[in-house]
Amino acid sequence: MWEFVLDILFPRFCVNCQREGSYLCEDCFSLIDIAEKQELPFCYCAASYENFIVKKLINQFKYEPFIKELAKPLSSLIIAHLISSNKADSFKDYILIPIPLYKKKLKQRGFNQSAEIAKVLSKNLMIPVFDDVLIKIKQTPPQVELKKEQRQENIKGSFFCQKPEIIRGRKILLVDDIYTTGSTIEEGRRALMDVGAKEVWGVVAAHG
């Protein structure tokens, strides 16, 4: 009911064609090439960031105007990818862990974009999400501003698992919005494996 009221007061428009109804209409969704298989090491990636629609979705999600509801269309790309690669039913014994934001960044944006995607994936895959297990303990410059070698050094030692008892022996899907050099996913994966995770795979909406 609350969503119905919000839709009336604040109608949604497709980020690409501006058609009213949703942030990503069916026609524009069809213009996105969904990856049909897992192409990155230890990471499932739904689509290319080079696609102009995917770029619009991510930029309006994690940068101003910070549209929190874009977690749903971005998650739909991931679900479509998992279905296409015959993996959608493979994660019944996994848990979801979002890449965390540093507390200052979280306050500035108002939400953790990775956690919002993880919540939607949790409902679709029917597996739990834990958004307070992995935390970011170091403030770092935005990865987008750095070269590959700098990104690896920038993110090193940034994540800490504060609840290792939840992680030990578990299979994990580590959620983020975009995979560029892989430094962020790799550092998060390392932090979880170091405390006893059985298996950690990244899952992202786009590869840039």
Secondary structure, 3 states (H helix, E strand, C coil): CHHHHHHHHCCCECCCCCCECCCCCHHHHCCCCCCCCCCECCEEEEEECCCHHHHHHHHHHHCCCCCHHHHHHHHHHHHHHHHHCCCCCCCCCEEEEECCCCHHHHHHHCCCHHHHHHHHHHHHHCCCECCCCEEECCCCCCHHHCCHHHHHHHHCCCEEECCHHHHCCCEEEEEEEEECCCHHHHHHHHHHHCCCCCEEEEEEEEEC
